[in-house]
Amino acid sequence: MDYKEYEGSTTSPKKIDVTRKTIAVYAKSINEAELVFFEIEEARRRGYAEIPAPTCMPMIFWQYLDVPWMNHGESFIHKNQTFKYFEPLIAGQTYTCSITLKSVESKRSFTFLENELVGKNDRGDVVFTSTSTLIGGMKK
Amino acid sequence: VKNLFNLQVGEALESLTIPNVSADRVKRYAEVSNDFNPIHLDEKVAKKAGFDQQIVHGMLTMSYASRLLSPYLNADLLVHPMIVTFRAPLLVGEGVEINGEVKEKSSDQIKVEISGMSGNGNQVLRGEIVIRNRKQH
């Protein structure tokens, strides 16, 4: 598989609805107990207009995007991950998300893919970026 | 709500311990993320890949690490950025302890160094979380 041919490619954008329910389901899956992720009163007490999402939640948005360069059956291991927020990700909003294959590097038998997921609000402002460096060709 | 900016450089945040990241927890995360890579769920596949048993999704472990800051979050604060390197696999059934320590602090941001150690003493992740106070900008 020649990932280089995909370098610089971006997926089709996908609108993803973030709701109180999707936040609660995700928060429970990571055993989050802070009420701010479950109760609007607590969210408002902390100054949010709506219930905020836990920091790492955008990673589950991958499932809604068709990422052509990840459709070849090769197994990857997650090496590095970065999240950067420009405003809080909150319930009741629709975010337009896409993933770009920022770089492809080969070192010995390993392939390093740097993917950037970007989420924008309805004004087109970037709300968050999520950068994932994945390694393929790994054998322990 | 705790005030993050009351913490001093060198001060540790309250650590977080997950005594047993069970197969059920991993299955639940697989369902929520739709990441059913068998290396997380199927012992045979994990062993074939060279691991002693199924491995926990790195993103589940990182999500646990993000919880260190949850008691402090408010609408003025932004995670900018949270950076993690996955250093070793966490095996299903192992425990993990997440620790954080304030490394830098200014009037508008604070940097917390984080580390995740497995029950076997392996560092499974390390990184940092920088929190910015938007009110100061």
Interface residues (C-beta under 8 A of the other chain):
Chain A: V25 Y26 S29 I30 N31 E32 E34 V36 F37 R45 R46 G47 Y48 A49 P52 P54 T55 C56 M59 I60 W62 Q63 S75 I77 H78 K79 N80 Q81 T82 F83 K84 Y85 F86 E87 P88 K139 K140
Chain B: V1 I18 R25 R28 Y29 E31 V32 S33 N34 D35 N37 I39 A49 G50 F51 G58 M59 L60 M62 S63 Y64 S66 R67 L69 S70 P71 L73 N74 A75 D76 L78 V79 H80 P81 M82 I83 V84 T85 F86 I129
